[in-house]
């Protein structure tokens, strides 16, 4: 049971036994806020309101873009390798890797201003003219 608490309950606060105190403090804060909101002593937070959204900066978006495209490149590499090995050949690196796959995908995303959609990511769309 202690291992489950350490690894799976609020793992962003730490996964060591000495991190249990901070986890307990955070749980108490959440419980206190829930009780106060249930008794109408404080107003409930609107998590969908723009003030409560987190903007992703360009570095974060580029990191997501690179991470997603590297996964695609690795998947393509594995597929090509397995396909060539099934034919009974020993492939060279030049044959396995498609030259411009990563470059073209990143250029395309940046040119069309599309970003990869990753789990748990929330983006704020600003009205036109605002940066």
Helices and strands as residue ranges (DSSP letters): H 2-8, G 11-13, G 17-19, H 20-38, G 50-52, H 58-86, H 93-96, H 101-112
